[in-house]
Amino acid sequence: MQIKTKGIVLKVQDYNENDKLLSVLTEDRGVIYAYASGARRMKSALATVSSMLCYGEFVFFKNREKYTVDSAESERLFFGIRKDLDSLAYASYFCELCLSAANPEEDSKDILRLLLNTLHMLENKKVHPAMLKAIFELRLMSFIGYAPDLIACSECGEFEKGAYWFDTKSGSATCTDCRPNGAAGEVLLSKAAFLAARHIVYAPMEQLFSFRVGENSLIELSNAAEKYVIEQMDKVYPTLEFLNSIRSF
């Protein structure tokens, strides 16, 4: 059975002398793991499309549970990210998150769109990469059923207090009037950081990247989003460990 779909290569592994195994995030079938025959040969028609961050139209052949790449046509390769170590580190983390979040054989249009938009912003340096990271983390969690409840204080219902404690385990938020001191697993967010997190979770996709915060609030937001992902996914991400070893904050 042939399957035609748009997708982006999240991961590439060498497979024997001539082939590659691709992990492709697709629009309508989640992550597909497909063999690209002969892709390791320089003159192969699949050489270019069998590279990380290649976005395009793929034609897969499915035989039982095994996929192979029949053909593919690239639409974007994100060269600007590939040649910058910091950008590539961020992109690699985003890809690893998608691998753990997208389910096989499920519609993944929202996740794919989020990744493509984030990579576009990253390549063109339109938004601080730490901001992109927080946006990607919180919005991705929302897409896969782990949306935090950031509408208002979980105790008094006020939605514009000065600061909030964000519980990375439950995803709830409590204002500092109701809880002056945080508990285990909670991260303090200033008003600006809290409103930014709320925007990320609830804003329409067209407005997702249309806000900015100061450096201190960005540090708070980035820290909270990262801890929330780790708590909810219960997973260690090697790409995140490398990213944190090279980035300034």
C-alpha positions as CSV (number, residue, x, y, z in Angstrom):
1,M,0.0,0.0,0.0
2,Q,1.3,3.4,-1.0
3,I,0.9,6.4,1.3
4,K,1.5,10.0,0.3
5,T,1.8,12.6,3.0
6,K,3.7,15.8,4.0
7,G,6.3,15.4,6.8
8,I,9.6,16.4,8.3
9,V,12.6,14.2,9.1
10,L,13.2,14.2,12.9
11,K,16.0,11.7,13.1
12,V,18.3,9.8,10.8
13,Q,20.1,6.5,11.5
14,D,22.5,4.7,9.3
15,Y,21.3,1.2,8.4
16,N,23.8,-1.2,6.9
17,E,26.2,0.0,4.2
18,N,23.8,1.8,1.9
19,D,20.5,2.5,3.7
20,K,19.1,4.8,6.3
21,L,16.3,4.6,8.8
22,L,14.2,7.8,9.0
23,S,11.9,9.0,11.7
24,V,9.4,11.2,9.9
25,L,6.7,13.3,11.6
26,T,3.8,13.3,9.2
27,E,0.5,15.2,8.9
28,D,-1.9,12.3,9.3
29,R,0.1,9.3,10.6
30,G,2.1,10.6,13.4
31,V,5.8,9.5,13.4
32,I,6.6,7.0,10.6
33,Y,9.8,4.9,10.9
34,A,10.8,4.2,7.3
35,Y,13.8,2.6,5.5
36,A,15.3,4.7,2.7
37,S,17.1,2.2,0.5
38,G,20.4,3.4,-0.9
39,A,20.1,6.8,0.8
40,R,23.7,6.6,2.0
41,R,25.0,6.7,-1.6
42,M,25.9,10.3,-2.7
43,K,24.0,9.9,-6.0
44,S,20.9,8.4,-4.5
45,A,17.6,10.2,-5.3
46,L,16.9,9.9,-1.6
47,A,20.2,11.3,-0.3
48,T,19.0,14.9,0.2
49,V,15.5,14.1,1.6
50,S,17.0,11.6,4.0
51,S,18.6,14.3,6.2
52,M,17.4,15.7,9.5
53,L,15.0,18.7,9.2
54,C,14.1,18.0,5.6
55,Y,10.5,18.9,5.1
56,G,8.6,17.8,2.0
57,E,6.2,15.3,0.4
58,F,7.0,11.7,1.1
59,V,5.6,8.6,-0.7
60,F,5.9,5.6,1.6
61,F,5.2,1.9,0.8
62,K,3.7,0.0,3.7
63,N,4.0,-3.8,3.9
64,R,2.3,-5.0,7.1
65,E,4.0,-2.9,9.8
66,K,7.1,-2.0,7.8
67,Y,7.5,1.3,5.9
68,T,10.0,2.1,3.1
69,V,10.4,5.4,1.3
70,D,9.4,5.0,-2.4
71,S,10.1,8.7,-3.3
72,A,10.2,12.1,-1.8
73,E,10.4,15.7,-2.8
74,S,11.9,18.3,-0.5
75,E,10.3,21.7,0.1
76,R,12.5,23.1,2.8
77,L,15.8,22.0,4.3
78,F,16.4,24.7,7.0
79,F,20.0,25.3,6.0
80,G,20.3,28.3,8.3
81,I,19.7,26.0,11.3
82,R,22.1,23.3,10.1
83,K,25.1,25.7,10.0
84,D,24.6,27.2,13.5
85,L,25.4,25.0,16.4
86,D,23.1,26.7,18.9
87,S,20.2,26.7,16.5
88,L,20.8,23.1,15.6
89,A,20.9,22.2,19.3
90,Y,17.5,23.8,19.9
91,A,16.1,22.1,16.7
92,S,17.4,18.7,17.8
93,Y,15.6,19.1,21.1
94,F,12.4,20.0,19.4
95,C,12.6,17.0,17.2
96,E,13.3,14.7,20.1
97,L,10.3,16.1,21.9
98,C,8.1,15.4,18.9
99,L,9.4,11.8,18.7
100,S,8.2,11.2,22.3
101,A,4.9,13.1,21.9
102,A,3.5,12.1,18.5
103,N,1.7,8.8,18.4
104,P,2.0,6.5,15.4
105,E,-1.0,6.4,13.0
106,E,-2.6,9.5,14.5
107,D,-3.3,12.9,13.0
108,S,-0.4,15.2,13.8
109,K,-1.1,18.3,11.8
110,D,-1.0,20.6,14.8
111,I,2.3,19.2,16.0
112,L,3.8,19.4,12.6
113,R,2.6,23.0,12.1
114,L,4.0,24.0,15.5
115,L,7.4,22.5,14.7
116,L,7.6,24.1,11.2
117,N,6.6,27.5,12.5
118,T,9.1,27.3,15.4
119,L,11.9,26.2,13.1
120,H,11.1,29.1,10.7
121,M,11.4,31.5,13.6
122,L,14.6,29.9,14.8
123,E,16.2,30.0,11.4
124,N,15.3,33.6,10.8
125,K,16.2,34.7,14.3
126,K,12.9,36.5,14.7
127,V,12.4,35.4,18.3
128,H,14.9,34.7,21.1
129,P,15.6,30.9,21.0
130,A,14.8,30.6,24.8
131,M,11.4,32.0,24.1
132,L,10.8,29.6,21.2
133,K,11.8,26.7,23.5
134,A,9.2,27.7,26.1
135,I,6.5,28.3,23.5
136,F,7.2,24.9,21.9
137,E,7.3,23.0,25.2
138,L,4.0,24.4,26.6
139,R,2.1,24.4,23.4
140,L,3.2,20.8,22.6
141,M,2.1,19.6,26.0
142,S,-1.2,21.2,25.4
143,F,-1.6,19.4,22.1
144,I,-1.0,16.0,23.6
145,G,-3.4,16.3,26.5
146,Y,-1.2,17.9,29.2
147,A,-2.4,21.5,28.9
148,P,-1.7,23.4,32.2
149,D,-4.6,25.3,33.8
150,L,-3.4,28.9,33.7
151,I,-6.7,30.7,33.5
152,A,-6.7,31.9,37.1
153,C,-5.6,31.1,40.6
154,S,-6.7,27.6,41.6
155,E,-7.9,28.8,45.0
156,C,-9.4,32.3,44.7
157,G,-10.1,32.5,41.0
158,E,-8.3,35.8,40.4
159,F,-6.6,36.0,37.0
160,E,-4.3,39.0,37.2
161,K,-2.5,38.9,40.5
162,G,1.1,40.0,40.9
163,A,2.8,36.6,40.9
164,Y,1.8,32.9,40.8
165,W,3.2,29.6,41.9
166,F,3.1,27.2,39.0
167,D,2.7,23.5,40.0
168,T,4.7,21.4,37.4
169,K,3.0,18.2,38.6
170,S,-0.7,19.2,38.4
171,G,-0.3,22.1,35.9
172,S,-2.3,24.4,38.2
173,A,-1.4,27.9,39.4
174,T,-1.9,29.6,42.7
175,C,-1.4,33.3,43.4
176,T,1.0,34.4,46.1
177,D,-1.8,35.9,48.2
178,C,-3.3,32.5,48.6
179,R,0.0,30.8,49.0
180,P,2.9,33.1,50.1
181,N,5.4,30.2,50.0
182,G,5.6,27.6,47.3
183,A,5.5,23.9,47.8
184,A,7.6,21.1,46.3
185,G,7.4,21.0,42.5
186,E,6.2,24.6,42.2
187,V,7.9,27.4,40.3
188,L,7.4,31.1,41.0
189,L,6.3,33.1,38.0
190,S,6.1,36.9,37.9
191,K,3.0,38.5,36.5
192,A,4.7,38.9,33.1
193,A,5.9,35.3,33.0
194,F,2.5,34.0,34.0
195,L,0.7,36.0,31.4
196,A,3.2,34.8,28.8
197,A,2.6,31.2,29.8
198,R,-1.2,31.7,29.6
199,H,-0.8,33.2,26.1
200,I,1.2,30.2,24.9
201,V,-1.4,27.8,26.1
202,Y,-4.6,29.5,24.9
203,A,-3.7,31.9,22.0
204,P,-4.8,31.1,18.5
205,M,-2.0,29.6,16.4
206,E,-1.8,32.8,14.3
207,Q,-0.9,34.8,17.4
208,L,1.3,32.3,19.2
209,F,4.6,34.1,18.6
210,S,3.3,37.7,18.9
211,F,4.4,38.6,22.4
212,R,7.7,39.5,24.2
213,V,8.8,39.5,27.8
214,G,11.9,40.9,29.6
215,E,15.0,38.8,30.2
216,N,14.1,38.0,33.9
217,S,10.6,36.9,33.0
218,L,11.9,34.9,30.1
219,I,14.3,33.0,32.4
220,E,11.4,32.2,34.7
221,L,9.2,31.1,31.8
222,S,11.9,29.0,30.2
223,N,12.6,27.3,33.6
224,A,9.0,26.6,34.3
225,A,8.2,25.2,30.8
226,E,11.2,22.9,30.9
227,K,10.4,21.5,34.3
228,Y,6.8,21.0,33.3
229,V,7.8,18.9,30.3
230,I,10.2,16.8,32.3
231,E,7.6,16.2,35.0
232,Q,4.8,15.3,32.6
233,M,6.8,13.2,30.2
234,D,8.9,11.5,32.9
235,K,11.7,11.2,30.4
236,V,15.4,12.2,30.1
237,Y,16.2,14.0,26.8
238,P,19.9,13.8,25.8
239,T,19.4,16.7,23.4
240,L,18.1,18.9,26.2
241,E,21.1,18.0,28.4
242,F,23.4,19.1,25.5
243,L,21.4,22.2,24.8
244,N,21.6,23.3,28.5
245,S,25.4,22.7,28.4
246,I,25.9,25.3,25.7
247,R,23.2,27.9,26.0
248,S,23.5,31.0,28.1
249,F,20.0,30.5,29.7
